[in-house]
Amino acid sequence: KESFNSDNSLFKYLQLFVISNGTDTRYFASTTKRDKNSFDFTMNWAKSDNTLIKDLKDFTATFFQKHTLLNVLFNYSVFDSSQTLLVMRPYQIAATERILWKINSSFKMKNWSKPESGGFIWHTTGSGKTLTSFKAARLATELDFIDKVFFVVDRKDLDYQTMKEYQRFSPDSVNGSDNTAGLRRNLDKDDNKIIVTTIQKLNNLMKAEADLPVYQQQVVFIFDECHRSQFGEAQKNLKKKFRRFYQFGFTGTPIFPENALGAETTASVFGRELHSYVITDAIRDEKVLKFKVDYNDVRPQFKSLETETDEKKLSAAENQQAFLHPLRIQEITQYILNNFRQKTHRTFPGAKGFNAMLAVSSVDAAKAYYTTFKMLQEEAEKKSGSYKCLRVATIFSFAANEEQSAIGDITDESFDTSAMNSSAKEFLDSAIDDYNNHFKTNFSTDSNGFQNYYRDLAQRVKNQDIDLLIVVGMFLTGFDAPTLNTLFVDKNLRYHGLMQAFSRTNRIYDATKTFGNIVTFRDLERPTIDAITLFGDKNTKNVVLEKSYEEYMQGFTDAATGEAKRGFMAVVSELEQRFPDPASIDSEKEKKAFVKLFGEYLRAENILQNYDEFATLKALQKVDISDPEAVETFKAEHYVDDEKFAELQTIRLPAERKVQDYRSAYNDIRDWQRREKAANDRDKSTTDW
């Protein structure tokens, strides 16, 4: 171990490691960034259908075949811009191989420029599509008969993000272009670089240029998110202009007949599915997190509105602005302020926690929420000098009235703010002024200023400089921020739009981020189940959605393993019985048992603090039950009736003071264990060879 971690170790000169205990075998890249989470970046080998190959003998028989191993070492390992070595996961390799096979076979058959000459890759959101598409594009440029490779993205903001992502993997392999003229210049260059462009720029070029040499060349198109972009004018022009092309699309949410608005599906435009890696695969492999959904439609006077599921009635309610009733907006805003620190794991002093996003249905809703957050926080500050305001920002623009290609598509918002009405633009200017004053920046709603605001805001959300971001459509697709763990939703989402929006929260981050938190202020239960069933398989609901509050409190049987897991109340009971006084834990055996048990308590509490029911239970501990006024205030604030209140009183949690004592003892014993381990390691140390 010491030799492995040493600065001058011979292990540093290796490219790949394989570790195994016989029944679980994994591989990982050799990189100097060895930290305590490095095991998270190990992976099992797998068949092309994503069946894991864990047994050492089976792994050896497949992974160590000469052709496979050489491919992994030479073609499927890359350095990013920080010189960290990345090795691709089996599903990424399988997808890349399928694309290269399809290009070769279509070329040999002279079967180009048709759906049958390409195909689509269905890899779930968060599974590393950018690296896969980069490798496919990069290796396609090395085929003798291919003249150009285009990587096409659908939106200006993604063009910026994808350029950065591509430059991460290979700084000299990409030609980007700021405008159509830049794209034209890149086409004239005689090099084998990938051309990154947007669907809008490519379409403008095809409309402006009747005849270009590239129209007659062998061209590969790789589309970043093929669910939303290629069903319109650009696709028709592409088929008309380019004579010999092969097109491939990547998507986490394909358009099937079930969620198509017209006759066209992902398969009818791009060809058949070449490889899939769906959300259940990613959760099993611990590449993304589950979702924990709160259907929070508890405001009594708006219940009929919030639980409405009829599309026509919902559309009418939106048009009449029924959802924007000031009392409703104020109650939801107050709920978010009351529960924000609990949902984002910031309840302990100094806890960095996470940040959140609020998705709303319209620009008017964004304005109403932003104004209400500002008003309520200013009032709270006046009442208490110690109140710490959340940093709230918003972004929206004009959404063109384009035809949707699928049910539930999130309408793209343009970076051109000139089309916004004066009221919306004036309000956005005011919100950007608040942002400028706080961060000492100088952004505005003019086109360049707005793009720069978008980019700066994206970075500040990733860095947790922003606590809550209010959005209409922007940032709900294609935006990755692992520090974001909660999405509040006051918007009717379906199918693709629902999965894309929810997936902003489920990136792996650290041990305290156990799932993506979703809190909906409308009845999205049926749309949620429909979406995860469509984009997963028949068992997806059990895999993708987190367990209920009751299951975590009382215990459950794991559906995947059949293992019985005890509930939080059983852990609390054992803790209080075995260790009533944490100060009297003396023997080494007792210390180890206590650390294990209280660790189980902390893990369970870390999960439960995301549940509104647990927050209500914790809040009850601070209420003087003998004070009728305090009890009524509690019931009103938490929407608790008499029956529920009586039920809550039967559940006993350890007193806050007792938990602090336990936590203090736990930290002291853990420190003692670390010191003991360090001393033992020094005694056993050997010289690095």
FIMI-47228 format. One line per field, with one value per residue (C-alpha): residue number from 1; x, y, z; residue in one letter. Coordinates in steps of 0.25 Angstrom, whole numbers. Layout:
% residues N
pos	NUM, ...
px	X, ...
py	Y, ...
pz	Z, ...
code	A, ...
END
This chain:
% residues 689
pos	1, 2, 3, 4, 5, 6, 7, 8, 9, 10, 11, 12, 13, 14, 15, 16, 17, 18, 19, 20, 21, 22, 23, 24, 25, 26, 27, 28, 29, 30, 31, 32, 33, 34, 35, 36, 37, 38, 39, 40, 41, 42, 43, 44, 45, 46, 47, 48, 49, 50, 51, 52, 53, 54, 55, 56, 57, 58, 59, 60, 61, 62, 63, 64, 65, 66, 67, 68, 69, 70, 71, 72, 73, 74, 75, 76, 77, 78, 79, 80, 81, 82, 83, 84, 85, 86, 87, 88, 89, 90, 91, 92, 93, 94, 95, 96, 97, 98, 99, 100, 101, 102, 103, 104, 105, 106, 107, 108, 109, 110, 111, 112, 113, 114, 115, 116, 117, 118, 119, 120, 121, 122, 123, 124, 125, 126, 127, 128, 129, 130, 131, 132, 133, 134, 135, 136, 137, 138, 139, 140, 141, 142, 143, 144, 145, 146, 147, 148, 149, 150, 151, 152, 153, 154, 155, 156, 157, 158, 159, 160, 161, 162, 163, 164, 165, 166, 167, 168, 169, 170, 171, 172, 173, 174, 175, 176, 177, 178, 179, 180, 181, 182, 183, 184, 185, 186, 187, 188, 189, 190, 191, 192, 193, 194, 195, 196, 197, 198, 199, 200, 201, 202, 203, 204, 205, 206, 207, 208, 209, 210, 211, 212, 213, 214, 215, 216, 217, 218, 219, 220, 221, 222, 223, 224, 225, 226, 227, 228, 229, 230, 231, 232, 233, 234, 235, 236, 237, 238, 239, 240, 241, 242, 243, 244, 245, 246, 247, 248, 249, 250, 251, 252, 253, 254, 255, 256, 257, 258, 259, 260, 261, 262, 263, 264, 265, 266, 267, 268, 269, 270, 271, 272, 273, 274, 275, 276, 277, 278, 279, 280, 281, 282, 283, 284, 285, 286, 287, 288, 289, 290, 291, 292, 293, 294, 295, 296, 297, 298, 299, 300, 301, 302, 303, 304, 305, 306, 307, 308, 309, 310, 311, 312, 313, 314, 315, 316, 317, 318, 319, 320, 321, 322, 323, 324, 325, 326, 327, 328, 329, 330, 331, 332, 333, 334, 335, 336, 337, 338, 339, 340, 341, 342, 343, 344, 345, 346, 347, 348, 349, 350, 351, 352, 353, 354, 355, 356, 357, 358, 359, 360, 361, 362, 363, 364, 365, 366, 367, 368, 369, 370, 371, 372, 373, 374, 375, 376, 377, 378, 379, 380, 381, 382, 383, 384, 385, 386, 387, 388, 389, 390, 391, 392, 393, 394, 395, 396, 397, 398, 399, 400, 401, 402, 403, 404, 405, 406, 407, 408, 409, 410, 411, 412, 413, 414, 415, 416, 417, 418, 419, 420, 421, 422, 423, 424, 425, 426, 427, 428, 429, 430, 431, 432, 433, 434, 435, 436, 437, 438, 439, 440, 441, 442, 443, 444, 445, 446, 447, 448, 449, 450, 451, 452, 453, 454, 455, 456, 457, 458, 459, 460, 461, 462, 463, 464, 465, 466, 467, 468, 469, 470, 471, 472, 473, 474, 475, 476, 477, 478, 479, 480, 481, 482, 483, 484, 485, 486, 487, 488, 489, 490, 491, 492, 493, 494, 495, 496, 497, 498, 499, 500, 501, 502, 503, 504, 505, 506, 507, 508, 509, 510, 511, 512, 513, 514, 515, 516, 517, 518, 519, 520, 521, 522, 523, 524, 525, 526, 527, 528, 529, 530, 531, 532, 533, 534, 535, 536, 537, 538, 539, 540, 541, 542, 543, 544, 545, 546, 547, 548, 549, 550, 551, 552, 553, 554, 555, 556, 557, 558, 559, 560, 561, 562, 563, 564, 565, 566, 567, 568, 569, 570, 571, 572, 573, 574, 575, 576, 577, 578, 579, 580, 581, 582, 583, 584, 585, 586, 587, 588, 589, 590, 591, 592, 593, 594, 595, 596, 597, 598, 599, 600, 601, 602, 603, 604, 605, 606, 607, 608, 609, 610, 611, 612, 613, 614, 615, 616, 617, 618, 619, 620, 621, 622, 623, 624, 625, 626, 627, 628, 629, 630, 631, 632, 633, 634, 635, 636, 637, 638, 639, 640, 641, 642, 643, 644, 645, 646, 647, 648, 649, 650, 651, 652, 653, 654, 655, 656, 657, 658, 659, 660, 661, 662, 663, 664, 665, 666, 667, 668, 669, 670, 671, 672, 673, 674, 675, 676, 677, 678, 679, 680, 681, 682, 683, 684, 685, 686, 687, 688, 689
px	0, 11, 18, 6, 3, 18, 22, 33, 26, 28, 13, 12, 17, 6, -7, -17, -20, -29, -33, -41, -45, -49, -64, -64, -53, -51, -42, -38, -28, -15, -15, -8, -21, -22, -32, -41, -52, -44, -51, -63, -56, -54, -63, -67, -65, -78, -84, -90, -104, -99, -98, -87, -75, -70, -64, -49, -48, -59, -52, -39, -45, -51, -44, -30, -32, -21, -31, -39, -28, -20, -33, -35, -20, -19, -33, -41, -32, -31, -25, -34, -28, -23, -15, -24, -24, -39, -42, -55, -66, -71, -84, -76, -67, -78, -86, -73, -70, -85, -84, -70, -76, -88, -80, -71, -82, -91, -79, -76, -90, -91, -103, -101, -111, -122, -127, -122, -107, -107, -114, -116, -109, -119, -110, -117, -114, -102, -95, -83, -89, -79, -67, -74, -78, -64, -57, -67, -64, -49, -48, -57, -47, -37, -45, -38, -51, -57, -54, -61, -67, -78, -82, -96, -102, -116, -114, -104, -101, -98, -89, -81, -81, -78, -66, -61, -64, -57, -45, -44, -42, -33, -30, -25, -36, -47, -51, -62, -68, -75, -84, -87, -76, -66, -73, -70, -56, -54, -60, -49, -38, -31, -30, -36, -42, -56, -65, -74, -85, -100, -112, -115, -102, -102, -116, -112, -100, -108, -118, -108, -98, -104, -92, -80, -69, -73, -87, -81, -71, -72, -77, -81, -91, -92, -104, -102, -117, -124, -138, -141, -133, -134, -148, -150, -145, -130, -132, -139, -128, -117, -123, -125, -111, -101, -100, -92, -94, -95, -103, -103, -111, -108, -120, -124, -139, -142, -155, -164, -178, -183, -178, -177, -186, -185, -181, -166, -159, -144, -143, -150, -140, -127, -129, -129, -124, -109, -107, -114, -110, -123, -125, -127, -113, -107, -113, -109, -94, -95, -92, -105, -114, -128, -139, -147, -160, -169, -183, -185, -199, -204, -209, -224, -229, -222, -223, -233, -224, -211, -216, -223, -217, -227, -218, -229, -232, -218, -215, -227, -223, -209, -215, -224, -212, -219, -206, -200, -210, -201, -205, -201, -188, -185, -188, -179, -168, -169, -169, -156, -150, -154, -149, -137, -126, -132, -133, -120, -113, -109, -115, -102, -93, -82, -89, -86, -98, -103, -112, -125, -133, -148, -154, -167, -177, -175, -167, -179, -177, -162, -164, -175, -166, -153, -161, -167, -154, -148, -159, -160, -145, -145, -156, -149, -136, -143, -149, -136, -122, -116, -125, -116, -122, -122, -115, -126, -124, -133, -131, -141, -143, -152, -157, -160, -173, -167, -174, -171, -165, -169, -179, -173, -162, -156, -157, -143, -141, -133, -121, -127, -134, -139, -152, -156, -167, -163, -168, -161, -148, -149, -151, -139, -130, -134, -131, -118, -115, -117, -107, -97, -98, -95, -84, -78, -81, -86, -96, -108, -119, -113, -109, -94, -96, -108, -99, -88, -98, -103, -88, -85, -97, -95, -81, -86, -97, -86, -78, -90, -89, -104, -113, -126, -127, -141, -143, -154, -146, -132, -123, -133, -126, -111, -106, -98, -95, -92, -94, -109, -117, -131, -141, -154, -165, -177, -178, -185, -174, -176, -167, -154, -156, -158, -147, -137, -141, -141, -127, -121, -121, -116, -101, -92, -84, -81, -86, -96, -103, -111, -121, -127, -138, -150, -161, -174, -185, -194, -199, -188, -189, -195, -186, -174, -177, -181, -167, -158, -166, -164, -149, -146, -152, -164, -157, -151, -161, -155, -140, -141, -150, -145, -152, -164, -162, -170, -160, -148, -154, -159, -150, -152, -147, -138, -145, -131, -124, -135, -127, -136, -132, -136, -143, -138, -147, -140, -126, -131, -136, -123, -115, -122, -122, -108, -102, -110, -98, -88, -78, -76, -72, -58, -54, -49, -60, -71, -64, -64, -79, -83, -76, -83, -97, -96, -91, -103, -111, -104, -106, -121, -123, -116, -126, -138, -135, -139, -154, -164, -170, -157, -155, -169, -166, -153, -161, -170, -159, -158, -173, -178, -190, -196, -198, -210, -206, -193, -199, -209, -198, -190, -202, -205, -190, -189, -203, -205, -219, -223, -221, -208, -203, -207, -199, -187, -187, -186, -172, -160, -147, -134, -134, -125, -115, -114, -111, -100, -94, -94, -88, -77, -73, -74, -64, -55, -54, -52, -40, -35, -37, -29, -18, -17, -17, -6, 3, 1, 3, 17, 21, 18, 24, 33, 43, 38, 44
py	0, 10, 6, 9, 23, 27, 39, 31, 18, 9, 8, 22, 17, 8, 12, 2, -6, -18, -21, -34, -42, -53, -51, -35, -31, -16, -8, 7, 17, 20, 34, 42, 47, 36, 41, 34, 33, 27, 14, 21, 22, 7, -1, -15, -20, -23, -30, -21, -23, -17, -31, -29, -38, -39, -53, -52, -64, -58, -44, -50, -58, -45, -33, -39, -43, -37, -29, -24, -20, -13, -5, -1, 4, 11, 15, 16, 24, 39, 50, 62, 76, 75, 62, 53, 39, 34, 20, 18, 10, -3, 3, 15, 6, -3, 9, 15, 1, 0, 14, 11, -3, 4, 14, 4, -6, 5, 10, -4, -6, 8, 10, 25, 37, 28, 25, 11, 16, 22, 20, 25, 23, 22, 26, 31, 46, 47, 34, 42, 44, 55, 46, 35, 44, 50, 37, 32, 45, 45, 30, 33, 44, 33, 25, 26, 29, 40, 54, 62, 59, 69, 69, 76, 82, 89, 101, 112, 110, 95, 99, 106, 95, 84, 92, 93, 78, 74, 83, 76, 62, 67, 82, 81, 72, 82, 94, 102, 114, 127, 129, 123, 130, 123, 110, 112, 115, 103, 94, 100, 95, 82, 75, 64, 72, 70, 82, 86, 94, 97, 92, 107, 110, 98, 101, 115, 110, 100, 111, 121, 112, 105, 97, 94, 83, 77, 73, 63, 57, 46, 52, 47, 55, 52, 59, 63, 62, 56, 56, 71, 76, 68, 67, 80, 89, 86, 71, 73, 82, 72, 61, 70, 76, 65, 53, 43, 45, 36, 41, 37, 43, 42, 43, 40, 41, 36, 39, 26, 25, 27, 41, 45, 57, 53, 41, 44, 36, 36, 23, 28, 39, 33, 18, 7, 7, 3, 2, 5, 8, 12, 19, 6, 1, 14, 13, -1, 3, 15, 25, 33, 34, 30, 41, 44, 51, 59, 61, 74, 78, 81, 95, 93, 105, 101, 86, 84, 93, 86, 72, 74, 65, 68, 74, 84, 88, 90, 98, 107, 109, 114, 123, 129, 130, 123, 117, 131, 134, 143, 135, 122, 127, 133, 119, 112, 122, 121, 106, 106, 116, 108, 95, 99, 96, 83, 79, 83, 78, 91, 89, 87, 100, 101, 90, 94, 85, 86, 96, 96, 100, 104, 101, 109, 110, 123, 137, 143, 131, 134, 149, 146, 136, 144, 157, 148, 142, 156, 162, 150, 150, 165, 164, 152, 161, 172, 163, 156, 162, 148, 143, 138, 141, 131, 136, 135, 137, 136, 134, 134, 139, 138, 124, 124, 118, 105, 92, 82, 69, 61, 61, 68, 75, 87, 99, 105, 119, 128, 136, 147, 156, 166, 158, 159, 168, 181, 177, 164, 170, 181, 171, 163, 175, 178, 163, 164, 177, 170, 160, 170, 177, 165, 159, 172, 168, 176, 168, 173, 168, 172, 160, 158, 163, 152, 141, 145, 146, 131, 126, 133, 129, 114, 115, 121, 110, 100, 107, 108, 123, 123, 116, 115, 118, 121, 116, 114, 105, 109, 100, 89, 81, 79, 86, 78, 83, 71, 81, 83, 73, 78, 82, 90, 88, 97, 93, 82, 73, 60, 49, 55, 68, 62, 52, 63, 73, 62, 58, 72, 66, 52, 54, 46, 55, 51, 41, 52, 52, 40, 43, 55, 62, 66, 74, 76, 86, 80, 66, 59, 45, 39, 47, 42, 28, 29, 35, 26, 14, 19, 22, 9, -4, -11, -11, 3, 9, 1, 4, 19, 24, 25, 17, 23, 30, 19, 9, 16, 18, 4, -4, -11, -23, -19, -23, -26, -34, -39, -34, -29, -14, -9, 4, 17, 14, 1, 8, 19, 8, 0, 13, 17, 4, 0, 13, 22, 30, 32, 38, 24, 16, 11, -2, -3, -13, -4, 8, 0, -5, 10, 16, 5, 7, 22, 22, 15, 25, 36, 30, 28, 42, 47, 40, 44, 59, 60, 56, 66, 56, 55, 71, 71, 61, 68, 82, 75, 72, 88, 90, 92, 82, 88, 101, 101, 113, 107, 94, 101, 109, 96, 89, 101, 102, 87, 85, 74, 70, 65, 50, 52, 61, 49, 39, 48, 49, 34, 34, 37, 43, 45, 59, 69, 70, 55, 54, 65, 57, 44, 52, 58, 44, 38, 49, 46, 31, 33, 42, 32, 21, 29, 31, 17, 13, 23, 18, 3, 7, 13, 1, -8, 2, -4, 3, 6, -2
pz	0, 4, -9, -17, -11, -11, -20, -26, -28, -40, -40, -45, -59, -61, -69, -64, -51, -49, -35, -30, -18, -28, -28, -31, -41, -45, -54, -53, -59, -52, -48, -38, -32, -22, -11, -2, -13, -23, -22, -27, -41, -42, -51, -55, -69, -76, -88, -99, -93, -80, -72, -62, -63, -48, -46, -48, -58, -67, -66, -70, -82, -88, -83, -85, -99, -107, -116, -105, -96, -107, -111, -96, -95, -108, -113, -100, -91, -91, -83, -80, -80, -65, -70, -62, -69, -72, -76, -83, -77, -84, -89, -95, -102, -107, -113, -119, -126, -131, -138, -144, -149, -155, -162, -168, -172, -178, -186, -192, -195, -202, -193, -188, -186, -181, -167, -169, -171, -156, -143, -129, -116, -104, -92, -79, -75, -66, -72, -79, -93, -96, -95, -103, -114, -114, -116, -126, -134, -132, -137, -148, -153, -154, -164, -178, -186, -176, -180, -169, -155, -150, -136, -136, -123, -123, -114, -113, -98, -101, -112, -102, -92, -102, -107, -93, -91, -104, -101, -88, -95, -107, -108, -122, -128, -129, -138, -132, -139, -134, -146, -159, -166, -156, -159, -174, -172, -164, -175, -184, -175, -180, -166, -159, -147, -142, -145, -134, -138, -134, -142, -145, -151, -160, -165, -168, -176, -184, -187, -191, -199, -211, -214, -205, -207, -194, -199, -208, -198, -188, -175, -161, -153, -138, -131, -117, -112, -124, -117, -119, -131, -144, -147, -154, -166, -163, -165, -178, -183, -178, -186, -198, -198, -193, -203, -195, -180, -168, -156, -141, -130, -115, -105, -91, -95, -109, -116, -117, -123, -108, -106, -121, -125, -140, -148, -146, -135, -132, -140, -152, -153, -149, -151, -141, -127, -127, -112, -99, -85, -78, -64, -57, -62, -57, -43, -42, -46, -36, -47, -44, -32, -30, -29, -16, -20, -11, -17, -8, -12, 2, 2, 5, -3, -15, -14, -26, -35, -31, -32, -46, -57, -69, -79, -85, -71, -67, -80, -77, -62, -67, -77, -66, -57, -46, -42, -39, -28, -19, -6, -13, -18, -4, 3, -6, -5, 10, 10, 2, 11, 23, 17, 9, 19, 22, 8, 4, 16, 23, 36, 44, 46, 35, 26, 12, 7, -7, -15, -22, -34, -35, -49, -52, -63, -69, -69, -61, -50, -50, -47, -36, -29, -30, -24, -13, -9, -8, 0, 10, 12, 14, 25, 32, 32, 39, 49, 52, 50, 50, 38, 27, 13, 2, -10, -21, -36, -48, -63, -74, -88, -100, -104, -119, -122, -129, -131, -121, -126, -114, -103, -91, -98, -91, -100, -103, -99, -109, -105, -113, -103, -113, -115, -100, -96, -89, -76, -75, -80, -70, -59, -64, -64, -50, -45, -53, -45, -32, -37, -41, -28, -20, -29, -34, -48, -60, -68, -75, -85, -98, -106, -102, -88, -86, -92, -82, -71, -74, -74, -61, -54, -59, -52, -39, -38, -40, -29, -20, -20, -23, -13, -22, -37, -42, -57, -67, -78, -77, -69, -69, -80, -83, -70, -60, -46, -36, -24, -28, -20, -20, -31, -26, -37, -40, -55, -62, -67, -75, -81, -87, -80, -67, -68, -72, -61, -50, -55, -52, -37, -38, -41, -32, -22, -8, 3, 8, -6, -5, -16, -24, -17, -25, -18, -27, -24, -34, -36, -44, -38, -51, -61, -52, -53, -68, -71, -63, -69, -83, -81, -73, -72, -65, -51, -53, -42, -31, -36, -39, -28, -14, -2, 5, 19, 26, 20, 25, 39, 41, 32, 18, 10, -2, -14, -22, -11, -2, 10, 22, 25, 39, 41, 48, 60, 63, 62, 72, 81, 81, 83, 95, 101, 99, 101, 110, 114, 103, 113, 120, 107, 112, 106, 92, 88, 93, 85, 72, 75, 77, 65, 56, 62, 63, 48, 44, 52, 44, 31, 33, 38, 26, 17, 26, 27, 12, 16, 20, 30, 37, 37, 43, 54, 58, 58, 68, 78, 80, 82, 97, 96, 108, 101, 92, 84, 81, 77, 67, 61, 59, 52, 43, 39, 36, 30, 41, 46, 60, 56, 50, 62, 71, 63, 63, 78, 79, 72, 81, 76, 85, 90, 83, 94, 95, 80, 82, 93, 84, 72, 81, 86, 72, 67, 79, 77, 62, 65, 74, 64, 53, 63, 66, 52, 48, 59, 55, 40, 44, 52, 40, 29, 19, 9, -4, -15
code	K, E, S, F, N, S, D, N, S, L, F, K, Y, L, Q, L, F, V, I, S, N, G, T, D, T, R, Y, F, A, S, T, T, K, R, D, K, N, S, F, D, F, T, M, N, W, A, K, S, D, N, T, L, I, K, D, L, K, D, F, T, A, T, F, F, Q, K, H, T, L, L, N, V, L, F, N, Y, S, V, F, D, S, S, Q, T, L, L, V, M, R, P, Y, Q, I, A, A, T, E, R, I, L, W, K, I, N, S, S, F, K, M, K, N, W, S, K, P, E, S, G, G, F, I, W, H, T, T, G, S, G, K, T, L, T, S, F, K, A, A, R, L, A, T, E, L, D, F, I, D, K, V, F, F, V, V, D, R, K, D, L, D, Y, Q, T, M, K, E, Y, Q, R, F, S, P, D, S, V, N, G, S, D, N, T, A, G, L, R, R, N, L, D, K, D, D, N, K, I, I, V, T, T, I, Q, K, L, N, N, L, M, K, A, E, A, D, L, P, V, Y, Q, Q, Q, V, V, F, I, F, D, E, C, H, R, S, Q, F, G, E, A, Q, K, N, L, K, K, K, F, R, R, F, Y, Q, F, G, F, T, G, T, P, I, F, P, E, N, A, L, G, A, E, T, T, A, S, V, F, G, R, E, L, H, S, Y, V, I, T, D, A, I, R, D, E, K, V, L, K, F, K, V, D, Y, N, D, V, R, P, Q, F, K, S, L, E, T, E, T, D, E, K, K, L, S, A, A, E, N, Q, Q, A, F, L, H, P, L, R, I, Q, E, I, T, Q, Y, I, L, N, N, F, R, Q, K, T, H, R, T, F, P, G, A, K, G, F, N, A, M, L, A, V, S, S, V, D, A, A, K, A, Y, Y, T, T, F, K, M, L, Q, E, E, A, E, K, K, S, G, S, Y, K, C, L, R, V, A, T, I, F, S, F, A, A, N, E, E, Q, S, A, I, G, D, I, T, D, E, S, F, D, T, S, A, M, N, S, S, A, K, E, F, L, D, S, A, I, D, D, Y, N, N, H, F, K, T, N, F, S, T, D, S, N, G, F, Q, N, Y, Y, R, D, L, A, Q, R, V, K, N, Q, D, I, D, L, L, I, V, V, G, M, F, L, T, G, F, D, A, P, T, L, N, T, L, F, V, D, K, N, L, R, Y, H, G, L, M, Q, A, F, S, R, T, N, R, I, Y, D, A, T, K, T, F, G, N, I, V, T, F, R, D, L, E, R, P, T, I, D, A, I, T, L, F, G, D, K, N, T, K, N, V, V, L, E, K, S, Y, E, E, Y, M, Q, G, F, T, D, A, A, T, G, E, A, K, R, G, F, M, A, V, V, S, E, L, E, Q, R, F, P, D, P, A, S, I, D, S, E, K, E, K, K, A, F, V, K, L, F, G, E, Y, L, R, A, E, N, I, L, Q, N, Y, D, E, F, A, T, L, K, A, L, Q, K, V, D, I, S, D, P, E, A, V, E, T, F, K, A, E, H, Y, V, D, D, E, K, F, A, E, L, Q, T, I, R, L, P, A, E, R, K, V, Q, D, Y, R, S, A, Y, N, D, I, R, D, W, Q, R, R, E, K, A, A, N, D, R, D, K, S, T, T, D, W
END
